[in-house]
Amino acid sequence: MKKFGNAADKINVILSVFNDDECLKINDIVSRVKDRGYRVKDAHLRMFIYYNMIYKHLKKEEINGTNRYSILT
């Protein structure tokens, strides 16, 4: 399992798991990152997205009480 080198590497990997105009739950993002061979925990990734990626790279929508994330265009 790979570890992330720095924050920029983590941002690029997270953005690469999204397809065209796709809204994903955090569990889907974590599973796709794990499928790429990275070692990551749900809570760590959730905190990283909240503090470093919201409104810069991703937008958050609440659908039926769950947060879904999509890439800003």
LUMPADREN-290398 format. One record per residue: residue in three letters; y, z, x of N, C-alpha, C, CB in turn. Coordinates in nm, 2 decimals. Glycine has a CB too. Layout:
! LUMPADREN-290398
ala,Y,Z,X,Y,Z,X,Y,Z,X,Y,Z,X
...
This chain:
! LUMPADREN-290398
met,-0.12,0.00,0.08,0.00,0.00,0.00,0.12,0.00,0.09,0.00,0.12,-0.10
lys,0.22,-0.08,0.05,0.35,-0.09,0.12,0.45,0.01,0.08,0.40,-0.23,0.11
lys,0.54,0.05,0.16,0.65,0.14,0.13,0.77,0.05,0.14,0.65,0.26,0.23
phe,0.87,0.09,0.06,1.00,0.02,0.07,1.08,0.06,0.20,1.09,0.06,-0.06
gly,1.14,-0.04,0.25,1.22,-0.02,0.38,1.35,0.04,0.35,1.23,-0.15,0.45
asn,1.42,-0.01,0.26,1.56,0.04,0.22,1.59,0.01,0.08,1.67,-0.02,0.32
ala,1.71,0.04,0.04,1.75,0.02,-0.10,1.76,-0.12,-0.14,1.88,0.09,-0.13
ala,1.81,-0.21,-0.04,1.82,-0.35,-0.07,1.68,-0.41,-0.10,1.89,-0.42,0.04
asp,1.59,-0.37,-0.02,1.45,-0.42,-0.03,1.39,-0.38,-0.17,1.36,-0.37,0.08
lys,1.42,-0.26,-0.21,1.37,-0.21,-0.34,1.44,-0.29,-0.46,1.40,-0.06,-0.35
ile,1.57,-0.31,-0.44,1.64,-0.39,-0.55,1.58,-0.53,-0.56,1.79,-0.40,-0.51
asn,1.56,-0.60,-0.45,1.50,-0.73,-0.45,1.36,-0.74,-0.51,1.50,-0.79,-0.31
val,1.28,-0.64,-0.49,1.15,-0.63,-0.54,1.15,-0.61,-0.69,1.06,-0.52,-0.47
ile,1.24,-0.52,-0.74,1.25,-0.49,-0.88,1.30,-0.61,-0.95,1.35,-0.37,-0.90
leu,1.40,-0.68,-0.90,1.45,-0.80,-0.96,1.35,-0.91,-0.97,1.58,-0.85,-0.90
ser,1.26,-0.92,-0.87,1.16,-1.02,-0.87,1.05,-1.01,-0.97,1.10,-1.03,-0.73
val,1.04,-0.89,-1.03,0.93,-0.88,-1.13,0.97,-0.93,-1.27,0.89,-0.73,-1.14
phe,1.10,-0.96,-1.29,1.15,-1.01,-1.41,1.13,-1.16,-1.42,1.30,-0.97,-1.44
asn,1.09,-1.21,-1.54,1.09,-1.35,-1.57,1.22,-1.38,-1.64,0.96,-1.39,-1.65
asp,1.23,-1.51,-1.69,1.35,-1.55,-1.76,1.38,-1.47,-1.88,1.34,-1.70,-1.79
asp,1.50,-1.41,-1.89,1.55,-1.34,-2.00,1.44,-1.25,-2.07,1.60,-1.43,-2.11
glu,1.38,-1.16,-1.99,1.28,-1.07,-2.03,1.33,-0.93,-2.03,1.15,-1.09,-1.94
cys,1.30,-0.86,-2.14,1.33,-0.71,-2.15,1.20,-0.64,-2.12,1.39,-0.68,-2.29
leu,1.20,-0.55,-2.02,1.08,-0.47,-1.99,1.11,-0.32,-2.00,1.04,-0.51,-1.84
lys,1.00,-0.25,-2.03,1.01,-0.10,-2.03,0.98,-0.06,-1.89,0.90,-0.04,-2.13
ile,1.01,0.06,-1.86,1.00,0.11,-1.72,0.85,0.11,-1.68,1.06,0.26,-1.71
asn,0.76,0.14,-1.77,0.62,0.13,-1.74,0.57,0.00,-1.70,0.54,0.19,-1.85
asp,0.63,-0.11,-1.76,0.60,-0.25,-1.72,0.65,-0.28,-1.59,0.65,-0.34,-1.83
ile,0.77,-0.23,-1.56,0.83,-0.26,-1.43,0.74,-0.19,-1.32,0.97,-0.21,-1.42
val,0.71,-0.07,-1.34,0.62,0.01,-1.24,0.49,-0.06,-1.22,0.60,0.15,-1.29
ser,0.43,-0.11,-1.33,0.30,-0.17,-1.31,0.31,-0.30,-1.24,0.23,-0.19,-1.45
arg,0.42,-0.38,-1.26,0.43,-0.51,-1.19,0.47,-0.48,-1.04,0.54,-0.59,-1.25
val,0.54,-0.38,-1.01,0.57,-0.35,-0.87,0.45,-0.30,-0.80,0.68,-0.24,-0.86
lys,0.36,-0.22,-0.87,0.23,-0.18,-0.81,0.14,-0.30,-0.79,0.17,-0.08,-0.90
asp,0.14,-0.40,-0.88,0.06,-0.52,-0.86,0.10,-0.60,-0.74,0.07,-0.61,-0.99
arg,0.23,-0.59,-0.70,0.28,-0.66,-0.58,0.24,-0.58,-0.45,0.43,-0.67,-0.59
gly,0.18,-0.46,-0.47,0.12,-0.39,-0.35,0.21,-0.28,-0.30,0.10,-0.49,-0.24
tyr,0.31,-0.24,-0.38,0.40,-0.13,-0.34,0.35,0.00,-0.40,0.54,-0.16,-0.38
arg,0.38,0.11,-0.33,0.34,0.25,-0.37,0.47,0.31,-0.43,0.29,0.33,-0.25
val,0.47,0.33,-0.56,0.59,0.38,-0.63,0.55,0.47,-0.74,0.67,0.26,-0.68
lys,0.63,0.57,-0.77,0.61,0.66,-0.89,0.71,0.62,-1.00,0.62,0.81,-0.84
asp,0.66,0.65,-1.12,0.74,0.62,-1.24,0.88,0.69,-1.23,0.66,0.66,-1.36
ala,0.88,0.82,-1.21,1.00,0.89,-1.21,1.10,0.85,-1.10,0.97,1.04,-1.20
his,1.05,0.82,-0.98,1.13,0.78,-0.87,1.20,0.64,-0.90,1.05,0.76,-0.74
leu,1.12,0.55,-0.96,1.18,0.42,-0.99,1.28,0.43,-1.10,1.06,0.32,-1.03
arg,1.25,0.52,-1.20,1.35,0.54,-1.31,1.48,0.59,-1.26,1.28,0.63,-1.42
met,1.47,0.69,-1.17,1.60,0.74,-1.11,1.67,0.64,-1.03,1.57,0.87,-1.03
phe,1.60,0.56,-0.95,1.66,0.46,-0.87,1.73,0.36,-0.95,1.56,0.39,-0.78
ile,1.67,0.31,-1.06,1.73,0.21,-1.15,1.85,0.27,-1.22,1.63,0.17,-1.26
tyr,1.84,0.40,-1.26,1.96,0.46,-1.33,2.08,0.48,-1.23,1.92,0.60,-1.38
tyr,2.05,0.52,-1.11,2.17,0.55,-1.02,2.21,0.43,-0.94,2.13,0.66,-0.93
asn,2.13,0.33,-0.92,2.17,0.22,-0.83,2.17,0.08,-0.89,2.08,0.22,-0.72
met,2.11,0.06,-1.01,2.10,-0.07,-1.06,2.17,-0.09,-1.19,1.96,-0.11,-1.06
ile,2.18,0.01,-1.27,2.24,-0.01,-1.41,2.39,-0.06,-1.39,2.24,0.12,-1.49
tyr,2.42,-0.16,-1.47,2.55,-0.22,-1.48,2.59,-0.30,-1.35,2.66,-0.11,-1.50
lys,2.51,-0.30,-1.25,2.53,-0.39,-1.13,2.43,-0.50,-1.13,2.51,-0.31,-1.00
his,2.30,-0.47,-1.16,2.20,-0.57,-1.15,2.12,-0.58,-1.29,2.10,-0.54,-1.04
leu,2.11,-0.47,-1.36,2.03,-0.46,-1.48,2.12,-0.41,-1.60,1.91,-0.37,-1.46
lys,2.08,-0.45,-1.72,2.14,-0.39,-1.83,2.04,-0.32,-1.91,2.22,-0.50,-1.92
lys,2.08,-0.21,-1.98,1.99,-0.13,-2.06,2.01,-0.14,-2.20,2.00,0.02,-2.02
glu,1.90,-0.17,-2.28,1.91,-0.18,-2.42,1.81,-0.07,-2.48,1.88,-0.32,-2.47
glu,1.85,-0.01,-2.59,1.76,0.08,-2.66,1.71,0.01,-2.78,1.83,0.22,-2.70
ile,1.57,-0.01,-2.78,1.51,-0.08,-2.89,1.40,0.02,-2.94,1.45,-0.21,-2.84
asn,1.41,0.06,-3.07,1.32,0.15,-3.13,1.30,0.28,-3.05,1.18,0.08,-3.15
gly,1.40,0.33,-2.99,1.40,0.46,-2.92,1.35,0.45,-2.78,1.31,0.55,-3.00
thr,1.32,0.33,-2.73,1.28,0.32,-2.59,1.38,0.23,-2.52,1.13,0.26,-2.58
asn,1.40,0.27,-2.39,1.49,0.19,-2.31,1.42,0.07,-2.25,1.55,0.27,-2.19
arg,1.49,-0.05,-2.26,1.43,-0.17,-2.21,1.54,-0.23,-2.12,1.39,-0.27,-2.32
tyr,1.50,-0.28,-2.00,1.59,-0.33,-1.90,1.57,-0.48,-1.89,1.56,-0.27,-1.77
ser,1.69,-0.55,-1.86,1.69,-0.69,-1.84,1.79,-0.72,-1.73,1.72,-0.77,-1.97
ile,1.78,-0.84,-1.67,1.87,-0.88,-1.56,2.01,-0.92,-1.62,1.81,-0.99,-1.48
leu,2.11,-0.87,-1.56,2.25,-0.92,-1.59,2.26,-1.06,-1.56,2.36,-0.83,-1.53
thr,2.33,-1.14,-1.64,2.35,-1.28,-1.61,2.50,-1.31,-1.59,2.31,-1.37,-1.72
